[in-house]
């Protein structure tokens, strides 16, 4: 059984009946329920397909935030070998919301930077729900500088509601740290590639996502502010987040049409949390293809980034 979202209720009801029948079958009672289970499984699949046929932006936001969705460390474990995490920004301290270090991707050395939300209460508290403080972004800059020194490509995995808005973070220069991280991304002479694997929220995301190639998972979101935050500003009512999401163009499909991102990675029916291994493998293929495309173009990576971001919005 999955953690079902509100719009998945018809699927949840059918899966509940299937589970009850399977328990009845396993109990040893002389009841043949195989045919009924098969019928209900077919109906459940049809209901799931119908639910995901045309998701609204708000429904996509719910899928992007699903607690069982694979997170940064899941991708690191499956896609990279010899991962060595670095800690600290050499100025204040460490921040577990940002995972950063060096690894091998398909045998080639790379720098890896990502935002980790955690998958249970303890790990979510440890990683601060993926909301980084200034020291997290300064750690990211430190890793980018090392990647530049050793001429290593940079891979970023984006999954955050936004940078942490606490008083301590502001006192330690949150906006300045984000700005310097964006500047470090733009200034790299090595290729960098970013994938939005869940939420891409505000400056907290773009701080490490200002890359030559930016991809999104099919049901991920990427926006200048969360729908709840936009609703609070526009209508002083965070409960209107659904209305805000509909107007903000936060989906991968909208952003590809606007030229903000370079491609979409398909998710299995029902979202990444239903078949995480398949999604992670597809992400690895897209990362490899993106780097191969850039290598074949023999480009000036810094100039390519400059032209890419200056061109956004020109044709609108």
C-alpha positions as CSV (number, residue, x, y, z in Angstrom):
1,X,0.0,0.0,0.0
2,X,1.2,3.5,-0.9
3,X,0.7,6.9,0.8
4,X,-2.2,7.9,-1.4
5,X,-2.8,11.5,-2.4
6,X,-6.2,13.2,-2.3
7,X,-6.9,12.8,-6.0
8,X,-5.9,9.1,-5.9
9,X,-8.8,8.1,-3.6
10,X,-10.5,5.8,-6.2
11,X,-7.3,3.9,-6.6
12,X,-6.8,3.7,-2.8
13,X,-10.3,2.3,-2.4
14,X,-9.7,-0.4,-5.0
15,X,-6.3,-1.3,-3.6
16,X,-7.8,-1.6,-0.1
17,X,-10.3,-4.1,-1.4
18,X,-7.5,-6.0,-3.2
19,X,-5.5,-6.1,0.1
20,X,-8.5,-7.5,2.0
21,X,-9.0,-10.2,-0.5
22,X,-5.4,-11.2,-0.5
23,X,-5.5,-11.4,3.3
24,X,-8.6,-13.6,3.0
25,X,-6.8,-15.8,0.5
26,X,-3.7,-16.1,2.7
27,X,-5.8,-17.0,5.8
28,X,-6.2,-20.5,4.4
29,X,-10.0,-20.4,4.0
30,X,-11.4,-22.3,1.1
31,X,-12.4,-19.3,-0.9
32,X,-11.1,-18.7,-4.5
33,X,-10.7,-15.0,-4.9
34,X,-8.0,-15.0,-7.6
35,X,-10.4,-14.0,-10.3
36,X,-11.9,-11.1,-8.3
37,X,-8.4,-9.9,-7.4
38,X,-7.4,-9.9,-11.0
39,X,-10.5,-7.9,-11.9
40,X,-9.9,-5.3,-9.2
41,X,-6.3,-5.0,-10.1
42,X,-7.3,-4.2,-13.7
43,X,-9.8,-1.6,-12.4
44,X,-7.1,-0.1,-10.1
45,X,-4.7,0.3,-13.0
46,X,-7.4,1.9,-15.1
47,X,-8.3,4.3,-12.2
48,X,-4.6,5.2,-11.8
49,X,-4.2,5.8,-15.5
50,X,-7.3,8.0,-15.4
51,X,-6.1,10.0,-12.4
52,X,-2.7,10.7,-14.0
53,X,-4.0,11.4,-17.5
54,X,-4.2,15.1,-17.1
55,X,-2.8,16.3,-13.7
56,X,-3.4,19.9,-12.7
57,X,-0.4,22.0,-11.6
58,X,-1.5,21.6,-8.0
59,X,-1.8,17.8,-8.3
60,X,1.7,17.8,-9.8
61,X,3.0,19.8,-6.8
62,X,1.5,17.1,-4.5
63,X,3.2,14.3,-6.5
64,X,6.5,16.3,-6.4
65,X,6.2,16.5,-2.6
66,X,5.2,12.8,-2.1
67,X,7.0,11.5,1.0
68,X,8.0,8.3,-0.7
69,X,9.5,9.9,-3.7
70,X,13.2,9.1,-4.1
71,X,15.5,11.8,-2.7
72,X,19.0,13.0,-3.4
73,X,20.8,10.3,-1.4
74,X,18.8,7.6,-3.2
75,X,20.1,8.9,-6.6
76,X,23.7,9.2,-5.2
77,X,23.6,5.6,-4.0
78,X,22.4,4.2,-7.3
79,X,24.0,6.4,-9.9
80,X,27.5,7.1,-8.4
81,X,30.4,5.0,-7.1
82,X,33.1,6.0,-4.7
83,X,31.1,9.0,-3.4
84,X,33.0,11.0,-0.9
85,X,31.0,13.6,1.0
86,X,32.7,16.9,2.0
87,X,31.5,18.7,5.2
88,X,31.6,22.4,6.2
89,X,32.0,25.7,4.5
90,X,35.3,26.6,6.1
91,X,33.6,29.7,7.6
92,X,30.8,28.7,10.0
93,X,29.8,25.0,10.0
94,X,28.2,22.2,8.1
95,X,24.7,22.0,6.7
96,X,23.2,18.5,6.1
97,X,20.5,20.0,3.8
98,X,23.2,20.2,1.1
99,X,24.9,17.0,0.1
100,X,28.2,17.7,-1.7
101,X,31.3,15.8,-2.7
102,X,33.0,13.9,-5.4
103,X,32.2,10.5,-7.0
104,X,32.5,8.6,-10.2
105,X,29.6,8.6,-12.7
106,X,30.0,5.6,-15.1
107,X,33.6,5.5,-14.3
108,X,34.3,9.2,-14.8
109,X,35.1,11.6,-11.8
110,X,32.5,14.2,-11.1
111,X,31.4,16.7,-8.5
112,X,27.9,16.0,-7.0
113,X,25.8,18.6,-5.2
114,X,22.2,18.0,-4.1
115,X,19.5,18.8,-1.6
116,X,18.3,16.1,0.7
117,X,14.9,16.2,2.4
118,X,15.1,13.0,4.4
119,X,12.7,10.1,4.4
120,X,11.6,9.8,8.0
121,X,11.2,12.1,11.0
122,X,14.7,11.7,12.2
123,X,16.4,12.2,8.8
124,X,14.1,15.1,7.9
125,X,15.1,16.9,11.0
126,X,18.7,16.2,10.3
127,X,18.5,17.5,6.8
128,X,16.1,20.3,7.7
129,X,13.6,19.1,5.2
130,X,16.0,20.1,2.4
131,X,16.0,23.8,3.2
132,X,19.6,24.9,3.2
133,X,21.2,27.6,5.4
134,X,24.0,29.9,4.2
135,X,26.7,27.4,5.2
136,X,25.1,24.9,2.9
137,X,25.4,27.1,-0.1
138,X,28.9,28.1,0.9
139,X,29.8,24.4,1.0
140,X,28.3,24.1,-2.5
141,X,30.5,26.9,-3.7
142,X,33.6,25.3,-2.1
143,X,32.9,22.0,-4.0
144,X,32.3,24.0,-7.3
145,X,35.7,25.7,-6.8
146,X,37.4,22.3,-6.3
147,X,35.6,21.0,-9.4
148,X,36.9,24.0,-11.3
149,X,40.5,23.4,-10.0
150,X,40.5,19.7,-11.0
151,X,38.4,20.2,-14.2
152,X,35.5,18.0,-13.1
153,X,31.9,18.2,-14.4
154,X,29.3,19.2,-11.8
155,X,26.0,17.4,-11.4
156,X,23.3,19.0,-9.2
157,X,20.2,17.3,-7.9
158,X,17.5,19.8,-6.9
159,X,14.8,19.0,-4.3
160,X,13.9,21.9,-2.0
161,X,10.9,24.0,-1.0
162,X,13.3,26.9,-0.8
163,X,16.2,28.2,1.3
164,X,15.7,28.1,5.1
165,X,14.0,31.5,6.1
166,X,15.0,31.5,9.8
167,X,16.5,34.4,11.6
168,X,19.9,32.8,12.1
169,X,20.2,32.1,8.4
170,X,19.4,35.7,7.6
171,X,21.9,36.9,10.1
172,X,24.6,34.8,8.5
173,X,23.9,36.2,5.0
174,X,21.4,33.9,3.3
175,X,20.8,36.0,0.2
176,X,24.5,36.8,-0.2
177,X,25.3,33.1,0.0
178,X,22.7,32.2,-2.6
179,X,23.9,35.0,-4.9
180,X,27.5,33.7,-4.6
181,X,26.4,30.2,-5.3
182,X,24.6,31.3,-8.5
183,X,27.7,33.3,-9.5
184,X,29.9,30.2,-8.9
185,X,27.5,28.1,-11.2
186,X,27.6,30.7,-13.9
187,X,31.4,31.1,-13.8
188,X,32.4,27.5,-14.1
189,X,34.5,26.7,-17.1
190,X,33.6,23.0,-16.7
191,X,30.1,21.6,-17.8
192,X,27.4,21.5,-15.2
193,X,24.1,19.8,-15.4
194,X,21.1,20.0,-13.0
195,X,18.0,17.7,-12.5
196,X,15.0,18.8,-10.6
197,X,13.9,15.5,-8.9
198,X,11.1,16.9,-6.7
199,X,10.6,20.5,-5.8
200,X,12.7,23.3,-7.3
201,X,11.8,26.2,-4.9
202,X,12.9,29.8,-5.4
203,X,16.5,30.9,-4.9
204,X,17.1,27.9,-2.8
205,X,16.9,25.8,-6.0
206,X,18.5,28.1,-8.5
207,X,21.6,28.6,-6.3
208,X,22.8,25.2,-7.5
209,X,20.7,24.8,-10.7
210,X,22.1,27.5,-12.9
211,X,23.5,25.0,-15.2
212,X,24.3,24.4,-18.9
213,X,21.6,21.7,-19.0
214,X,18.6,21.7,-16.7
215,X,16.2,18.7,-16.7
216,X,13.1,18.0,-14.7
217,X,11.3,14.8,-13.8
218,X,7.8,14.6,-15.4
219,X,5.9,15.4,-12.2
220,X,8.4,17.7,-10.5
221,X,7.9,21.5,-10.1
222,X,10.2,24.5,-10.4
223,X,9.1,28.0,-9.5
224,X,10.2,31.4,-8.1
225,X,8.2,30.8,-4.9
226,X,6.0,28.0,-3.5
227,X,2.3,28.1,-4.4
228,X,1.5,28.6,-0.7
229,X,3.9,31.6,-0.6
230,X,2.5,33.1,-3.7
231,X,-1.0,32.8,-2.4
232,X,0.0,34.4,0.9
233,X,1.5,37.4,-0.9
234,X,-1.2,37.8,-3.6
235,X,-4.3,37.1,-1.6
236,X,-3.1,37.0,2.0
237,X,-4.5,33.5,2.1
238,X,-2.2,30.4,1.8
239,X,-5.2,28.1,1.4
240,X,-5.5,29.5,-2.2
241,X,-2.3,27.7,-3.1
242,X,-4.2,25.7,-5.7
243,X,-5.2,28.9,-7.5
244,X,-1.6,30.2,-7.4
245,X,-0.2,26.9,-8.8
246,X,-2.5,27.0,-11.7
247,X,-1.3,30.5,-12.7
248,X,2.4,30.2,-12.0
249,X,3.6,27.8,-14.8
250,X,5.4,25.5,-12.4
251,X,5.2,22.2,-14.2
252,X,8.0,20.6,-16.3
253,X,5.8,20.8,-19.4
254,X,5.1,24.6,-19.0
255,X,8.8,25.3,-18.3
256,X,10.0,23.3,-21.3
257,X,7.6,25.3,-23.5
258,X,9.0,28.5,-22.1
259,X,12.6,27.4,-22.7
260,X,13.5,27.4,-19.0
261,X,14.5,23.8,-19.0
262,X,16.1,21.5,-21.6
263,X,14.2,18.3,-21.2
264,X,11.7,16.1,-19.2
265,X,12.5,12.7,-17.7
266,X,9.5,10.5,-17.9
267,X,8.1,9.0,-14.7
268,X,6.2,5.7,-14.3
269,X,2.5,5.7,-14.1
270,X,1.6,6.9,-10.6
271,X,4.8,8.9,-10.1
272,X,8.4,8.3,-9.2
273,X,7.6,6.8,-5.8
274,X,5.9,3.8,-7.4
275,X,9.0,2.6,-9.3
276,X,12.0,4.6,-7.9
277,X,14.6,2.3,-9.4
278,X,13.2,2.9,-12.9
279,X,13.2,6.7,-12.4
280,X,16.7,6.8,-11.1
281,X,18.0,4.7,-14.0
282,X,16.2,7.0,-16.5
283,X,17.8,10.0,-14.8
284,X,21.2,8.4,-15.1
285,X,20.6,7.9,-18.8
286,X,19.6,11.6,-19.3
287,X,22.6,12.8,-17.3
288,X,24.9,10.7,-19.5
289,X,23.2,11.9,-22.7
290,X,23.4,15.6,-21.6
291,X,27.1,15.4,-21.0
292,X,27.7,13.6,-24.2
293,X,25.7,16.2,-26.1
294,X,27.8,19.0,-24.6
295,X,31.1,17.3,-25.2
296,X,30.1,16.7,-28.8
297,X,29.4,20.4,-29.3
298,X,32.9,21.5,-28.1
299,X,31.3,24.5,-26.4
300,X,32.6,27.3,-24.2
301,X,30.6,26.3,-21.1
302,X,30.7,29.7,-19.4
303,X,29.6,31.5,-22.6
304,X,27.0,28.9,-23.3
305,X,25.5,29.5,-19.8
306,X,25.6,33.3,-20.4
307,X,23.7,33.0,-23.7
308,X,21.3,30.5,-22.3
309,X,20.1,32.6,-19.4
310,X,20.1,35.9,-21.2
311,X,17.9,34.4,-23.9
312,X,15.2,33.4,-21.5
313,X,12.0,35.4,-22.1
314,X,13.2,37.2,-25.2
315,X,10.6,35.5,-27.4
316,X,7.7,36.0,-25.1
